[in-house]
Amino acid sequence: MVKPLRHSFARVLALTCLLACVPAIAHGAEASNGGTSPDDPRYAPAKRAKIVNGFAIPPKNAPRRVKRAINAANEIVDKPYKYGGGHASVEDRGYDCSGSVSYALIGGHLLRSPLASGDFMRWGDRGKGKWITVYANGGHAYAVIAGLRLDTGMRDPNGDRYGQEPGSGPRWNKTMRDPSSYRIRHPGGF
């Protein structure tokens, strides 16, 4: 049985259009129908979180728990540094280093109760995580979540140290610290 001519013509027309569009799409150019290639880097989801006005914006492709951890940390980034803050009560007026990390991880449902920096040295799995890594030693802890560092011990653009001084507290930062004096841990699967 012979197929109707209109179906064959439609298939040939569709195939011709597709073949004409492939080179343009392969190079990230707009297709003739006004759309864009899914491979165009301008429209790819962010692989790292971004900082906007001091708050972290999670990447769209981040797992839900990672987004929750980032959103939780955003709730405390304007809080002052407070020694022991976030330990006696998760909700506090200020946070210290491990209290900040604990708050983010509790918000992401990755930790049940706050830990001190020394306890983070044995928490989770060894090594760096794909999305969340905690760096801890006996006196300090910080986390890298989706490529941003959540820390209380940072430097301002003039090189002056802040964190653990009055008026400072948990903040997001794009730069990383030297991890050589820290144990590196991560939550399993993240």
Secondary structure, DSSP 8 states (H G I E B T S, - for coil): ----HHHHHHHHHHHHHHHHHHHHHHTT---TTS---TT-GGGS--SS-EEETTEEE--TTS-HHHHHHHHHHHHHTTS-B-TTTTTS-SS-SSB-HHHHHHHHHHHTTS-SS---HHHHTTSSEES--SSEEEEE-SS-EEEEETTEEEESSEE-TTS-EESSSTT---EEESS----TTSEEEE-TT-
